[in-house]
């Protein structure tokens, strides 16, 4: 049997050297600053599945229950698309 994911709107932010401070504020669960092998900033996020590292270029997703987890950019692009903002339509 096959299943399709229900359409869900999530909040997400891409972790970059420029956005690291905003990402730090965005993630409200257990987190720890770390660095990658070349000294760039990274973030370790505690999830229900254990600790996961978010590195430069990764996306941080806020799940439907308020949980946070990192996602690699290629998987993010295959799975998510921008939500269209709907204005007042009279």
C-alpha positions, -999 to +999 in steps of 0.1 A: +000+000+000+012+035-008+007+067+013+010+104+006+021+129+032-007+152+044-001+187+033+013+206+063+027+241+066+059+241+086+083+268+098+119+265+086+151+285+085+183+278+066+214+277+088+241+299+074+270+318+089+249+350+084+217+335+100+233+315+128+221+340+155+185+340+142+186+302+140+198+300+176+168+321+186+145+301+164+153+267+180+137+267+215+147+232+225+180+217+238+208+229+216+245+234+218+269+254+197+295+233+179+319+237+149+324+217+118+358+202+107+369+235+091+358+257+120+325+270+107+296+273+132+272+245+136+245+236+160+237+203+178+200+199+183+185+173+207+156+155+190+134+126+200+157+104+179+188+117+197+213+145+190+217+158+154+241+182+140+230+211+119+257+225+096+261+254+073+235+250+045+212+227+064+176+237+071+161+237+106+125+226+106+100+232+133+077+202+133+039+200+138+043+194+175+069+222+180+099+199+178+130+210+159+153+190+136+179+196+109+174+186+073+199+185+045+193+210+017+187+184-011+161+166+010+144+199+020+141+210-016+126+176-027+101+177+002+091+213+007+081+243-013+073+279-003+039+285+011+020+310-010+010+340+011-026+348+004-037+384+007-072+396+012-092+387-019-125+406-021 
